Amino acid sequence: MNKELPKMYQNKISKKLNNMEEVYSTLYEDRSSNIVKEKTSIPKSNNYTIEQKIYNIFNSKDYIYKVDVYIETDEGTFQKRIIGKNKDNLITMDNEYIPISKIKDIYR
């Protein structure tokens, strides 16, 4: 299905086109000069993942005002009904403040 256009629709390009993307890679560098780094373990309570989980809970489609969650801390696992969040704490329906830094895991 390769049809040629009639001559009246063909454009003549009189300039050099420079639309090629240049990509550089270090994949094929000499590997003998690289220093092997020791693997560091990721801490078990990663604040980013907890913050992301809290964000996902509050921004889910079925969240309107309150949500029942299970919160794991050093003291144990608790079922709480959370209604809000400030910078450092989750606020429960019973007006309790749960520090986000002490939360190991949170799920619905």
N, C-alpha and C positions, 0 to 999 in steps of 0.2 A: 504494500500500500504506500509505497514511496513515490508520491507524485511530485513532479517538478513544477514549480510555480512559473507562470508566464513571465516573460522578460520584463514586463511593465511593473511587476510587484517585487522584483529583486532589487535590493539595495547594494550599492557598491560601497565597500568599507575602505576608506583611504588612509585610515590611521591605525597605529599599532594598538591592539587591545591588551590591556594589562589587568585582566580579571581573574588571574590564577591566584589561588591561596597558597601561601608558603607555610609549611608545617615542619617544625624541627622536633626531633626525637632524641632522647638520650638513651634509648633502649639498646643501641648497638655500641655504646661507649666501652672502653676497656674496663672490664669488671675487676681486674686485679688491683686497681687503685682504690676501689671502694672499701670502706671500713664497715664491717658487720656490726650492726647495732644490737644491743641486748633488747629482748622483748620486755616491755613493761606491762604489767597487768593493769587492766582497767579497774578502778575501784568499784565495788559492788553497788554502792549507792551513788549512781551517776545523777547529779542534779539536773542535767539537761534532759535526761529521759523522763525523770519525774515531772519536771516542768512541762515537757511535751505531753505526757499523759494527762496532766491536769488541764492543759489547754484543750486537748482533744475531748475531754469529758465536758467541759463548759461550752465548747463550740459544736457539739453534736446536734443533729437535727431534732432529737427528741428531748433535749434539755430546755425547760422553760423557766423554772424557778428553783427547783430542788432536785437532787439526784442522790440515790442510795449507792454508796460505794463501800468497798472493803479497803481498809488502810492497814498496811503492815508497818510496824515500828519495832524498836528493840523490845518493847514491853509485850508485844503480841499483835494479833490481827483483830481489828475492830470493825464492826459494821456501823457506819455513820451516815447521816443524811446531811450532805453539804449544800449550802445555799450561796456561798460566795467565796471570794479570795481577795486578800490584799497582798502586799509585796512579800511578806514573810510567812503568812499563815493562811490556812483554810478555815472558814467559818462554818460551823455546823448549825443545825436547826435549834439545838439546845444552847446556842450562844457560846459554844466552846471554841477556843482558838487552838488549832493543831499546827505546830511549826512545820513548815515544808522541809526544813533541813533534817528533821528526825524521821521523815517518811522514807521507808525502804522501797515500798511498792504500793501502787494504788490501782484498783481495777473495779469495774462495775459488777 
